[in-house]
Amino acid sequence: MSDYFMREAAPFGDGVWAQIDEMVVSVAKKNLVGRRILSLVGPLGWGVEQAPMFGFTDEGGADVVTGEAKYLRLAEVGAEFIITAKQLLMAEQTPFGLDLGAVATAVSRLAREEDGLLVGGLLDKAETKAALGDWDALGGPFEAVATAIAQMRQAGVDGPFALVLSPAMFARLASLMSHGRRELDMVSKLVEAGLFQSRSMPDDQVLLLSPQPWNMDLVVGQDIVTSYLGNEGLDHRFRVFETLVLRVKRPEAACVLK
Amino acid sequence: MDKNKIIALLRKDMMGEQQAIVQYLNHAYNMPEGTVPAEIEAIAREEMYHLDWLADMIVELGGDPTMERDPVDFGAAPAEQQLLKDVDLEQVAIDQYRAHIAMIDDETVRRLLARILQDEFVHQEQFRDLAAEAAAEAAAEAAAEAAAGGASGAEAEDGDEPAGKPPERLQALLNKGVRHEYSVVLQYLYHSFVAEDCEASEELQNAAINEMQHLGWLAEHLAEEGGEPDFTHEELVLTRDAITNLEADVAIENQVTQMYTVQIPEVDEEGLKKLLTRIRDHEIYHEAVFSDLLAEARATTASQKDETDEPSAPTRPSIPSVGSLKD
């Protein structure tokens, strides 16, 4: 396979690449939230630039897939980092190994950007709205989520459901407890597809999803990969990037509680 | 006697026991609180033991317990008449058990039926005594009213002031709960009867007992408001497959949790709010327990099957990818 990512041009061998790649995958897995919620289609390859999204109409009881597809352009998100020649030398000549802090920071940034794209897209496209209720009172979050679920079921959207909230909202939820009964446990029972924290969520909203693949998914063209951009003097520049697009096929399967 | 014929007779006995349970509980709920309804409920509890024993015997013989019941007389009447109906129902049971004991030649089954029959004799006697007590009470109240010169012209039932009907919405709300609780009592009992795993069987039976409590609380509340509890059950999931049964149990607990959550704010009366909240919280607990049992059942099934590997995704080049993180 041709080396489109110019990795062979980097001034080190497979061993160092393996360390970088392992760090990239490890940090990405720890930080990414959207991929825990949505089904993933792909990776389809860097060459795939668009993903089709088919709508459907309900014609008197028979759901029909229409012939017309809307095509969504995959976006590229990435972050760059530098490994200096001195770092590479230290890794070779000392027991300290290669410092991969810059790699981890860049991947964290990339993960935030991916989640921002997904969460932002879901918030933007969500057609169902519900009241947030009082998240400082015991019973408040449970009622709000249960009511929103009932509303979605009434509209023909079935579970399992997932809940996405900001770390601050999660902290509010987690702090509600009385006589050993934790509100967090109660709410978790309602959302069988999981309860997720995302920094991309605003602090005054909560997102309730029915994240089944027929409702929404994530199309990945090029999965997260590190490419070599070349050297600038004794600094070696790399770009960790991916291409992806969010498909919200049924906007009513996303509910914003506000 | 052919085993299937024995099973058929025992199923008939189960239908009779369930009929008795529902009739006695309905009578108890419609009486004001006191020793009489408490004694009726104690008799109903003994009938529940009979139901359990009969179901266990049917399963042991390789049969399927039934959750159907013989028709129940829900007609309203003064306490003495209700209790005399219960005396008659016990006589029906006594006659049936006598006949079945005569027909069945399996010694273990005969011994069980004889044990149950002993109880039915005692129940019949208890109901006779309670009916006499109710008659005496009614007579004493009538005499007291006549002496006070305050006969209303309308017959008092059980010494109660006639209750008005509850608002239709409240009746519908409470009966939704009654029907649900009755349905899950039957469903969980059946699941406990046929469960092969002892832990699952015990947990299901515990849940059924808790649901019976819920049924009692809701039915009593409704009766106090002057309403009629509706002892009809919804569609039941009755299979021999543990996973199918537990999936249905988890689903129904989830549904009913949401039902009660929606009902709580619709209710004005504080006492009823608290009751529904308490019931709702129990249902959340049941769902958690059933979910654990389901996970265990699935794990057991998975380890018993040969696992076939799913075809792996096309091999990537040497660069590792992140891929999906969804469970």
Interface residues (C-beta under 8 A of the other chain):
Chain A: M1 F5 R7 D14 D21 E22 V24 V25 A28 K29 L32 R35 R36 I37 L38 S39 L40 P43 F142 E143 A146 T147 I149 A150 R181 M186 K189 L190 G194 D223 I224 V225 T226
Chain B: N254 T257 Q258 T261 V262 P265 D281 I284 E287 A288 P317 S318 I319 P320 S321 V322 G323 S324 L325 K326 D327
